[in-house]
C-alpha cells in the first residue's frame, strides 16, 4: 500500500519554500526557466479568451470613444512637444549666441556612472561629440560622456551630480561680483553632491570644491572653465547656471540646484558650436509612428485578484515584449508590461496599485510643462486613478486663484526607454503647494476594455525578424 | 498515469482558467468588484477534500496553470500560493472532514484571505524599489501593504466561503474531472491520510 511518506511531504514543503523565496526575491534566470516550463498556459489563455465576447460590445464602445478623442489627444500632444522644445532651449539671449542646439529626450539612467542616457529627437547622434555640454533651459546639466556605444541612436551624459564630475564655475552675487577688496567674481569647482545631501528634490545640494575665498556671498553660480585647455567645448558651456550658492556654515558651501535631477529631468539640449552647414537640426521623428511597436491582443477580461488591475496579452518575450514596456492604444497609455512569459504577458494598467510612470503636466495658464516626477498609482476609486504626488516643483499657492486646484493634462515623460514621452494619461486637478497630495486622474475612457493594443519594443520589428 | 487521468488533469487546468477568467470578468467596475469570489480556489479546495493526499501537488499545479493563463501575477507567486493552500488543506484533512458544509465554508474564506495576503506580500516586495523611486515614496509604499491587501480581501473571503458552501460539491463534479475522483475511491484515500 502506498502512503504519503515523510519524504514526499518534506519534498513538497521544500518546493514550497523555494517557490516562496523566488516569489519574494526574484531571480530573472530561474523565473525565466519556470516561465518556459509553464508556457503551455498560453494555450489555456486562448481557450479562455472566448469569455471576452461577453464584453465585446463594451470593447467596441471603448474603441469608438477612443477614436473620437484621438484628434484632440494628438493636438494637445503636439502642443506639449512644442512647449517642451521651446523651454528646453536657453532663454537668456547670450546663451543662444554662437551656439547650435540638438534637442534630446532622457530615456534612462546610465548603468556605469551617475548619468543619463539621451536620445536625440532627430533619431541620430550625428554631430554630437564627447565633452559637449548638455543643458535644460539656462541650466547646465552635465556633459556628453559617450556617443553611440551599444545603440548608435543613444548618448550617455555624465551629470553634474556624479561623484567624479567637476566643472569650473564663478559666483555672481546679488550684491555685485566684486568683493570688499575689489576682487572679481570668486571662482570654484562644482561637481557631485554634498555629504549632507538628503537625496530629495530641493534638499539635494551640489558640492562646491576649492572656493577661491573663504567668505562668499550668496548668489548664482555659473559655468566658467576659465579658458584652460583641459576641457573641450568650454565656450559652449560658458555662462550656464549651476545653482544658487548656500552657506552650510564653518566655511562650507554648496549649491541648491535649479532643477530636480532625480525626477524632473526629461528634456535636454546638447550645445554645439555654430552649425557651419546652416541646415540646423533635423525634424524630430515621432516614435508613435516608428517600427518599434507590436500589435497585440488582449486574451483575458481582467485581473482576477481583488484590488489589482490588468489584462493578459497574447504575445511574450519571444516576440520581443519586455517588462516595463508601454502598452498603448492610439496615443493613450493603457498600461505597462508587468510580467513577460515566452508566449504571453501580463499588463498592469494605470489603476493597479504600484503602477509607476514618469509624468509631465500641461497646466492651464502656465506655458512651461510641469514635471511631476515618477508617480505611483494608489489604485482606482470611483473610476478615477489615484496617484500620490509630493510636489518637487510645485504650483504657487499664493497666486490669483487663491489656492484652488488647477486643471491639467497629464502625459508620460521621457526617462524610461520603453515608455515614450507624450502618451496621454488623462486629466487631473493639480493641487497647489508642496504636498504631499493625491491626484485624481480622469481617463475619460475605460481602456481596460480594449482588445487591440500595441506594445513598445526594444528594437524595431524588422531587426527582430532579421530583416535588413 | 492513464490517458484518461492525464486528460482529467488538463480539464482541471482548463476549468481553472475559465474560473479565473470569470473572476476577472466579474471584478470589473460594473461587476462585483472586491466581492468577487475566488472560484479557482474553491475548485482546488473542493478537489482537495476528495482526492488522495499525493495528488495535492498536481491539483495545485493544474489550478495554478489555469490562473497563470489569465493573470498578471508572477507565475512563481501563484504556484507557491496554490501549493501552500493545498498543503495546508492536506494537513487539515488529517483532523477535519473538509467536505462538510461548515468546514468548507470556513476553509474557503480562510484560504481566500491567506491567498490575497500572500499575493499582496509578493506585490509589495516586488514593487518596493518602484515605490522608493517615486516622488511620494511614503504614500506609494503605504498602498502596497500586504496586511492591508489581506484585510481588504474580506469581501472576497466572505463570497469565497459562500461559494464553497453552495458550489463546492458541484465544482468537484465538473465535466472531465470524473477520472480524478474515480481513480482512487474516497474511502480508500481516507485510509491513507
Interface residues (C-beta under 8 A of the other chain):
Chain A: X1 X2 X3 X4 X8 X12 X13 X15 X16 X19 X20 X22 X23 X24 X25 X26 X31 X34 X35 X38 X40 X41 X42 X44 X45 X47 X48 X51 X54 X55 X201 X263 X299 X300 X301 X302 X303 X304 X305 X306 X307 X308 X310 X311 X312 X338 X339 X341 X344 X346 X347 X348 X352 X353 X354 X356 X372 X373 X374 X375 X376 X377 X378 X379 X380 X383 X388 X389 X390 X391 X392 X435 X436 X438 X446 X448
Chain B: X13 X14 X17 X18 X20 X21 X22 X23 X24 X25 X27 X28 X29 X33 X34 X36 X38 X40 X52 X53 X54 X56 X57 X65 X66 X67 X68 X69 X70 X71 X72 X73 X74 X75 X76 X77 X79 X80 X83 X84 X87 X90 X116 X119 X120 X121 X122 X123 X124 X125 X126 X127 X130 X131 X133 X134 X135 X136 X138 X139 X140 X143 X144 X149 X152 X153 X155 X156 X192 X193
